[in-house]
Amino acid sequence: MKFVMLTDTKTSNLRVVLHQIWVNLYVEYVVRNPLAPVEHPGGLGVNNELFEMGLDRFVSQVFPPGS
């Protein structure tokens, strides 16, 4: 599993941010959810509404609009 975040070239290292997404969002909403699929064939990504909402909220906090 890889997380990729496309940002401006001036953005500093996001290793910690990606790790937080993995630990606090992906593991919590996808891995621990017995109804979530184990694999996501064809690179379709994660289809989990709670994960997506949490990710949107997290990214908005890390990169506030207009910054």
Distance bins in CASP14 RR format, pairs under 12 A and 6 or more apart:
PFRMAT RR
TARGET T0000
AUTHOR 0000-0000-0000
RMODE 2
METHOD distances of the structure
MODEL  1
1 18 0 0 0 0 0 1 0 0 0 0 0
1 21 0 0 0 0 0 1 0 0 0 0 0
1 22 1 0 0 1 0 0 0 0 0 0 0
1 26 1 0 0 1 0 0 0 0 0 0 0
1 27 0 0 0 0 0 1 0 0 0 0 0
1 30 0 0 0 0 1 0 0 0 0 0 0
1 31 0 0 0 0 1 0 0 0 0 0 0
1 38 0 0 0 0 0 1 0 0 0 0 0
1 39 0 0 0 0 1 0 0 0 0 0 0
1 40 0 0 0 0 1 0 0 0 0 0 0
1 43 0 0 0 0 0 1 0 0 0 0 0
1 45 0 0 0 0 1 0 0 0 0 0 0
1 46 0 0 0 0 1 0 0 0 0 0 0
2 18 0 0 0 0 1 0 0 0 0 0 0
2 21 0 0 0 0 0 1 0 0 0 0 0
2 22 0 0 0 0 1 0 0 0 0 0 0
2 26 0 0 0 0 0 1 0 0 0 0 0
2 40 0 0 0 0 0 1 0 0 0 0 0
2 43 0 0 0 0 0 1 0 0 0 0 0
2 45 0 0 0 0 0 1 0 0 0 0 0
3 14 0 0 0 0 1 0 0 0 0 0 0
3 15 0 0 0 0 0 1 0 0 0 0 0
3 17 0 0 0 0 1 0 0 0 0 0 0
3 18 1 0 1 0 0 0 0 0 0 0 0
3 19 0 0 0 0 1 0 0 0 0 0 0
3 20 0 0 0 0 0 1 0 0 0 0 0
3 21 1 0 1 0 0 0 0 0 0 0 0
3 22 1 0 0 1 0 0 0 0 0 0 0
3 23 0 0 0 0 0 1 0 0 0 0 0
3 25 0 0 0 0 1 0 0 0 0 0 0
3 26 1 0 0 1 0 0 0 0 0 0 0
3 27 0 0 0 0 0 1 0 0 0 0 0
3 30 0 0 0 0 0 1 0 0 0 0 0
3 45 0 0 0 0 0 1 0 0 0 0 0
3 46 0 0 0 0 1 0 0 0 0 0 0
3 51 0 0 0 0 0 1 0 0 0 0 0
3 55 0 0 0 0 1 0 0 0 0 0 0
3 58 0 0 0 0 0 1 0 0 0 0 0
3 59 0 0 0 0 0 1 0 0 0 0 0
4 14 0 0 0 0 0 1 0 0 0 0 0
4 18 0 0 0 0 1 0 0 0 0 0 0
4 21 0 0 0 0 0 1 0 0 0 0 0
4 43 0 0 0 0 0 1 0 0 0 0 0
4 45 0 0 0 0 0 1 0 0 0 0 0
5 11 0 0 0 0 1 0 0 0 0 0 0
5 13 0 0 0 0 0 1 0 0 0 0 0
5 14 1 0 1 0 0 0 0 0 0 0 0
5 15 0 0 0 0 0 1 0 0 0 0 0
5 16 0 0 0 0 0 1 0 0 0 0 0
5 17 1 0 0 1 0 0 0 0 0 0 0
5 18 1 0 0 1 0 0 0 0 0 0 0
5 19 0 0 0 0 0 1 0 0 0 0 0
5 20 0 0 0 0 0 1 0 0 0 0 0
5 21 0 0 0 0 1 0 0 0 0 0 0
5 22 0 0 0 0 0 1 0 0 0 0 0
5 55 0 0 0 0 0 1 0 0 0 0 0
5 58 0 0 0 0 0 1 0 0 0 0 0
5 59 0 0 0 0 1 0 0 0 0 0 0
5 62 0 0 0 0 1 0 0 0 0 0 0
5 63 0 0 0 0 1 0 0 0 0 0 0
6 14 0 0 0 0 0 1 0 0 0 0 0
6 59 0 0 0 0 0 1 0 0 0 0 0
6 63 0 0 0 0 0 1 0 0 0 0 0
7 13 0 0 0 0 0 1 0 0 0 0 0
7 14 1 0 0 1 0 0 0 0 0 0 0
7 17 0 0 0 0 1 0 0 0 0 0 0
7 18 0 0 0 0 0 1 0 0 0 0 0
7 59 0 0 0 0 0 1 0 0 0 0 0
7 62 0 0 0 0 0 1 0 0 0 0 0
7 63 1 0 0 1 0 0 0 0 0 0 0
7 67 0 0 0 0 0 1 0 0 0 0 0
8 14 0 0 0 0 0 1 0 0 0 0 0
8 63 0 0 0 0 1 0 0 0 0 0 0
8 67 0 0 0 0 0 1 0 0 0 0 0
10 67 0 0 0 0 0 1 0 0 0 0 0
11 17 0 0 0 0 1 0 0 0 0 0 0
11 62 0 0 0 0 0 1 0 0 0 0 0
11 63 0 0 0 0 1 0 0 0 0 0 0
11 67 0 0 0 0 0 1 0 0 0 0 0
12 62 0 0 0 0 0 1 0 0 0 0 0
12 63 0 0 0 0 0 1 0 0 0 0 0
13 19 0 0 0 0 0 1 0 0 0 0 0
14 20 0 0 0 0 1 0 0 0 0 0 0
14 21 0 0 0 0 1 0 0 0 0 0 0
14 22 0 0 0 0 0 1 0 0 0 0 0
14 59 0 0 0 0 0 1 0 0 0 0 0
14 62 0 0 0 0 1 0 0 0 0 0 0
14 63 0 0 0 0 1 0 0 0 0 0 0
15 21 0 0 0 0 0 1 0 0 0 0 0
15 22 0 0 0 0 0 1 0 0 0 0 0
16 22 0 0 0 0 0 1 0 0 0 0 0
16 23 0 0 0 0 0 1 0 0 0 0 0
16 24 0 0 0 0 0 1 0 0 0 0 0
16 62 0 0 0 0 1 0 0 0 0 0 0
17 23 0 0 0 0 0 1 0 0 0 0 0
17 24 0 0 0 0 0 1 0 0 0 0 0
17 25 0 0 0 0 0 1 0 0 0 0 0
17 55 0 0 0 0 0 1 0 0 0 0 0
17 58 0 0 0 0 1 0 0 0 0 0 0
17 59 0 0 0 0 1 0 0 0 0 0 0
17 61 0 0 0 0 0 1 0 0 0 0 0
17 62 1 0 1 0 0 0 0 0 0 0 0
17 63 0 0 0 0 1 0 0 0 0 0 0
18 24 0 0 0 0 0 1 0 0 0 0 0
18 25 0 0 0 0 0 1 0 0 0 0 0
18 26 0 0 0 0 0 1 0 0 0 0 0
18 55 0 0 0 0 0 1 0 0 0 0 0
18 58 0 0 0 0 0 1 0 0 0 0 0
18 59 0 0 0 0 0 1 0 0 0 0 0
18 62 0 0 0 0 0 1 0 0 0 0 0
19 25 0 0 0 0 0 1 0 0 0 0 0
19 26 0 0 0 0 0 1 0 0 0 0 0
19 27 0 0 0 0 0 1 0 0 0 0 0
20 26 0 0 0 0 1 0 0 0 0 0 0
20 27 0 0 0 0 0 1 0 0 0 0 0
20 28 0 0 0 0 0 1 0 0 0 0 0
20 54 0 0 0 0 0 1 0 0 0 0 0
20 55 0 0 0 0 0 1 0 0 0 0 0
20 58 1 0 0 1 0 0 0 0 0 0 0
20 59 0 0 0 0 0 1 0 0 0 0 0
20 61 0 0 0 0 0 1 0 0 0 0 0
20 62 0 0 0 0 1 0 0 0 0 0 0
21 27 0 0 0 0 1 0 0 0 0 0 0
21 28 0 0 0 0 0 1 0 0 0 0 0
21 29 0 0 0 0 0 1 0 0 0 0 0
21 30 0 0 0 0 0 1 0 0 0 0 0
21 46 0 0 0 0 0 1 0 0 0 0 0
21 51 0 0 0 0 1 0 0 0 0 0 0
21 52 0 0 0 0 0 1 0 0 0 0 0
21 54 0 0 0 0 1 0 0 0 0 0 0
21 55 1 0 0 1 0 0 0 0 0 0 0
21 56 0 0 0 0 0 1 0 0 0 0 0
21 57 0 0 0 0 0 1 0 0 0 0 0
21 58 1 0 0 1 0 0 0 0 0 0 0
21 59 0 0 0 0 1 0 0 0 0 0 0
21 61 0 0 0 0 0 1 0 0 0 0 0
21 62 0 0 0 0 1 0 0 0 0 0 0
22 28 0 0 0 0 1 0 0 0 0 0 0
22 29 0 0 0 0 0 1 0 0 0 0 0
22 30 0 0 0 0 0 1 0 0 0 0 0
22 31 0 0 0 0 1 0 0 0 0 0 0
22 46 0 0 0 0 0 1 0 0 0 0 0
22 51 0 0 0 0 0 1 0 0 0 0 0
22 55 0 0 0 0 0 1 0 0 0 0 0
22 58 0 0 0 0 0 1 0 0 0 0 0
23 29 0 0 0 0 0 1 0 0 0 0 0
23 30 0 0 0 0 0 1 0 0 0 0 0
23 31 0 0 0 0 0 1 0 0 0 0 0
23 32 0 0 0 0 0 1 0 0 0 0 0
23 58 0 0 0 0 0 1 0 0 0 0 0
24 30 0 0 0 0 0 1 0 0 0 0 0
24 31 0 0 0 0 0 1 0 0 0 0 0
24 32 0 0 0 0 0 1 0 0 0 0 0
24 51 0 0 0 0 0 1 0 0 0 0 0
24 54 0 0 0 0 1 0 0 0 0 0 0
24 55 0 0 0 0 1 0 0 0 0 0 0
24 57 0 0 0 0 0 1 0 0 0 0 0
24 58 1 0 0 1 0 0 0 0 0 0 0
24 61 0 0 0 0 0 1 0 0 0 0 0
24 62 0 0 0 0 0 1 0 0 0 0 0
25 31 0 0 0 0 0 1 0 0 0 0 0
25 32 0 0 0 0 0 1 0 0 0 0 0
25 33 0 0 0 0 0 1 0 0 0 0 0
25 46 0 0 0 0 1 0 0 0 0 0 0
25 48 0 0 0 0 1 0 0 0 0 0 0
25 50 0 0 0 0 1 0 0 0 0 0 0
25 51 1 0 1 0 0 0 0 0 0 0 0
25 52 0 0 0 0 1 0 0 0 0 0 0
25 53 0 0 0 0 1 0 0 0 0 0 0
25 54 1 0 1 0 0 0 0 0 0 0 0
25 55 1 0 1 0 0 0 0 0 0 0 0
25 56 0 0 0 0 0 1 0 0 0 0 0
25 57 0 0 0 0 1 0 0 0 0 0 0
25 58 1 0 0 1 0 0 0 0 0 0 0
25 59 0 0 0 0 0 1 0 0 0 0 0
26 32 0 0 0 0 1 0 0 0 0 0 0
26 33 0 0 0 0 0 1 0 0 0 0 0
26 36 0 0 0 0 1 0 0 0 0 0 0
26 40 0 0 0 0 0 1 0 0 0 0 0
26 45 0 0 0 0 0 1 0 0 0 0 0
26 46 1 0 0 1 0 0 0 0 0 0 0
26 48 0 0 0 0 1 0 0 0 0 0 0
26 50 0 0 0 0 0 1 0 0 0 0 0
26 51 1 0 0 1 0 0 0 0 0 0 0
26 52 0 0 0 0 0 1 0 0 0 0 0
26 54 0 0 0 0 0 1 0 0 0 0 0
26 55 0 0 0 0 1 0 0 0 0 0 0
26 58 0 0 0 0 0 1 0 0 0 0 0
27 33 0 0 0 0 1 0 0 0 0 0 0
27 36 0 0 0 0 0 1 0 0 0 0 0
27 46 0 0 0 0 0 1 0 0 0 0 0
27 48 0 0 0 0 0 1 0 0 0 0 0
27 51 0 0 0 0 0 1 0 0 0 0 0
28 36 0 0 0 0 0 1 0 0 0 0 0
28 48 0 0 0 0 0 1 0 0 0 0 0
28 50 0 0 0 0 1 0 0 0 0 0 0
28 51 0 0 0 0 1 0 0 0 0 0 0
28 54 0 0 0 0 1 0 0 0 0 0 0
28 55 0 0 0 0 0 1 0 0 0 0 0
28 58 0 0 0 0 0 1 0 0 0 0 0
29 35 0 0 0 0 0 1 0 0 0 0 0
29 36 1 0 0 1 0 0 0 0 0 0 0
29 46 0 0 0 0 1 0 0 0 0 0 0
29 47 0 0 0 0 0 1 0 0 0 0 0
29 48 1 0 1 0 0 0 0 0 0 0 0
29 49 0 0 0 0 1 0 0 0 0 0 0
29 50 1 0 1 0 0 0 0 0 0 0 0
29 51 1 0 1 0 0 0 0 0 0 0 0
29 52 0 0 0 0 1 0 0 0 0 0 0
29 53 0 0 0 0 1 0 0 0 0 0 0
29 54 1 0 0 1 0 0 0 0 0 0 0
29 55 0 0 0 0 1 0 0 0 0 0 0
29 57 0 0 0 0 0 1 0 0 0 0 0
29 58 0 0 0 0 0 1 0 0 0 0 0
30 36 1 0 1 0 0 0 0 0 0 0 0
30 37 0 0 0 0 1 0 0 0 0 0 0
30 38 0 0 0 0 1 0 0 0 0 0 0
30 39 0 0 0 0 0 1 0 0 0 0 0
30 40 0 0 0 0 1 0 0 0 0 0 0
30 45 0 0 0 0 0 1 0 0 0 0 0
30 46 1 0 1 0 0 0 0 0 0 0 0
30 47 0 0 0 0 1 0 0 0 0 0 0
30 48 1 0 1 0 0 0 0 0 0 0 0
30 49 0 0 0 0 0 1 0 0 0 0 0
30 50 0 0 0 0 1 0 0 0 0 0 0
30 51 1 0 1 0 0 0 0 0 0 0 0
30 52 0 0 0 0 0 1 0 0 0 0 0
30 54 0 0 0 0 0 1 0 0 0 0 0
30 55 0 0 0 0 0 1 0 0 0 0 0
31 37 0 0 0 0 0 1 0 0 0 0 0
31 38 0 0 0 0 1 0 0 0 0 0 0
31 46 0 0 0 0 0 1 0 0 0 0 0
31 48 0 0 0 0 0 1 0 0 0 0 0
31 51 0 0 0 0 0 1 0 0 0 0 0
32 48 0 0 0 0 0 1 0 0 0 0 0
32 50 0 0 0 0 0 1 0 0 0 0 0
32 51 0 0 0 0 0 1 0 0 0 0 0
33 46 0 0 0 0 0 1 0 0 0 0 0
33 47 0 0 0 0 0 1 0 0 0 0 0
33 48 1 0 0 1 0 0 0 0 0 0 0
33 49 0 0 0 0 0 1 0 0 0 0 0
33 50 1 0 0 1 0 0 0 0 0 0 0
33 51 0 0 0 0 1 0 0 0 0 0 0
35 47 0 0 0 0 0 1 0 0 0 0 0
35 48 0 0 0 0 1 0 0 0 0 0 0
35 49 0 0 0 0 0 1 0 0 0 0 0
35 50 0 0 0 0 0 1 0 0 0 0 0
36 45 0 0 0 0 0 1 0 0 0 0 0
36 46 1 0 0 1 0 0 0 0 0 0 0
36 47 0 0 0 0 1 0 0 0 0 0 0
36 48 1 0 1 0 0 0 0 0 0 0 0
36 49 0 0 0 0 0 1 0 0 0 0 0
36 50 0 0 0 0 1 0 0 0 0 0 0
36 51 0 0 0 0 1 0 0 0 0 0 0
37 43 0 0 0 0 0 1 0 0 0 0 0
37 44 0 0 0 0 1 0 0 0 0 0 0
37 45 0 0 0 0 1 0 0 0 0 0 0
37 46 0 0 0 0 1 0 0 0 0 0 0
37 47 1 0 0 1 0 0 0 0 0 0 0
37 48 0 0 0 0 1 0 0 0 0 0 0
38 46 0 0 0 0 0 1 0 0 0 0 0
39 45 0 0 0 0 0 1 0 0 0 0 0
39 46 0 0 0 0 0 1 0 0 0 0 0
39 47 0 0 0 0 0 1 0 0 0 0 0
40 46 1 0 0 1 0 0 0 0 0 0 0
40 47 1 0 0 1 0 0 0 0 0 0 0
40 48 0 0 0 0 1 0 0 0 0 0 0
40 51 0 0 0 0 0 1 0 0 0 0 0
41 47 0 0 0 0 0 1 0 0 0 0 0
45 51 0 0 0 0 1 0 0 0 0 0 0
45 52 0 0 0 0 0 1 0 0 0 0 0
45 55 0 0 0 0 0 1 0 0 0 0 0
46 52 1 0 0 1 0 0 0 0 0 0 0
46 53 0 0 0 0 0 1 0 0 0 0 0
46 54 0 0 0 0 0 1 0 0 0 0 0
46 55 0 0 0 0 1 0 0 0 0 0 0
48 54 0 0 0 0 1 0 0 0 0 0 0
48 55 0 0 0 0 1 0 0 0 0 0 0
49 55 0 0 0 0 0 1 0 0 0 0 0
49 56 0 0 0 0 0 1 0 0 0 0 0
50 56 0 0 0 0 0 1 0 0 0 0 0
50 57 0 0 0 0 0 1 0 0 0 0 0
51 57 0 0 0 0 0 1 0 0 0 0 0
51 58 0 0 0 0 0 1 0 0 0 0 0
52 58 0 0 0 0 0 1 0 0 0 0 0
52 59 0 0 0 0 0 1 0 0 0 0 0
53 59 0 0 0 0 0 1 0 0 0 0 0
53 60 0 0 0 0 0 1 0 0 0 0 0
54 60 0 0 0 0 1 0 0 0 0 0 0
54 61 0 0 0 0 1 0 0 0 0 0 0
54 62 0 0 0 0 0 1 0 0 0 0 0
55 61 0 0 0 0 0 1 0 0 0 0 0
55 62 0 0 0 0 0 1 0 0 0 0 0
56 62 0 0 0 0 0 1 0 0 0 0 0
56 63 0 0 0 0 0 1 0 0 0 0 0
56 65 0 0 0 0 0 1 0 0 0 0 0
57 63 0 0 0 0 0 1 0 0 0 0 0
57 64 0 0 0 0 0 1 0 0 0 0 0
58 64 0 0 0 0 0 1 0 0 0 0 0
59 65 0 0 0 0 0 1 0 0 0 0 0
59 67 0 0 0 0 0 1 0 0 0 0 0
60 66 0 0 0 0 0 1 0 0 0 0 0
60 67 0 0 0 0 0 1 0 0 0 0 0
61 67 0 0 0 0 0 1 0 0 0 0 0
END
